[in-house]
């Protein structure tokens, strides 16, 4: 069986965000550090979701695809056309 999508060895790569503007760099750093902390168990899920929500990211939409890929080996994407 061949796979179309090969998941990365480090799931942090799927949770990282990038800044669209130089004014957003501080938020990007906070979000990316929070994702690393959450994945290593240094931050609980509620706190991580609060960080995402604070920066305008829907926590469930951001985390669910990664959890599906990690645990169920499936990946769902919503397309906004």
Buried (B, 14 or more C-beta within 10 A) or exposed (E): EEEEEEBEEEBBEBBEBEBEEEEBEEBBEBBBEBBBBBBEEEBEEEEBBEBBEEEEBEBEEBBEBBEEBEEEEEEEEEEEE
